[in-house]
Amino acid sequence: MMANVGGIDKILRIVVGLALIAFALLAPATISWKWIGWIGVVPVLTALMGFCPAYTLLGINTCPAKK
């Protein structure tokens, strides 16, 4: 697995992922679709690993070129 997630991309993934997780934890129990917030785990994990399988399938690489 080669890194394919760059710096700004990592920051955005962490922010969005944590916001979704916070929604899952803090939303009132009466909201029946609060489970969707747990999808936030995926962007956080891909940011921490620096690898996104979807980027590989789509041929995207936001990581700066290594010299």
N, C-alpha and C positions, 0 to 999 in steps of 0.2 A: 504494500500500500504506500504509494508515494503521496506526499502532501499535495492537495489541490485546493485548499481553502486559505485565502490570503488574510492579512491583518484586519482590514476594515470589515471584510466578510465575517471574520471570527467575532469581532465586537458586536456586529449587528445580530448575529445568531445568538450570542449570549444574552443580549438585552431582550430580544423577542422571546427567547426560550424562558428566561426567568420571569418575564411578564406573564406568559401563559401559565407557568407553574404557580405563580402568585395568585392568579385568577382561580385556578383549581383549588387552592388551599383556602382562599379568603371569600370566595363567592358564597352567598347564602345557600343553604341546603335546598331551598325551594326551587332553585334553578336546575332543571332536569338535564341540561346539556353541559354542566360544568366539567364533565369528564373530558371534554375536548381540550381543556387546559393542560392535561397530562401529555399531550402531543409535544409540548414545549421541551420535554426531555430529549427529543431527537435533535433539535438544533444545538442544544447545549453539548450533547455528546459529540456531535460532528465537529463543533468548534474546538472542543478540548482535544480531540484526536487529530484535527487538521486534515481530515479526509471525509469527503462526501461521496458515497456510492452513486448518487443521482448525477453528480457532476461528471463522473467517469462515463456513465452511459450517454450523457449529452455532449461530451467532449469539451467541457468547460474547465478552466483552470484559473483561479484568481490569485494563485500564489505567485510572488515575483520570481522571475527567472534567476536560477542559481548561476553564479559566475565561477 
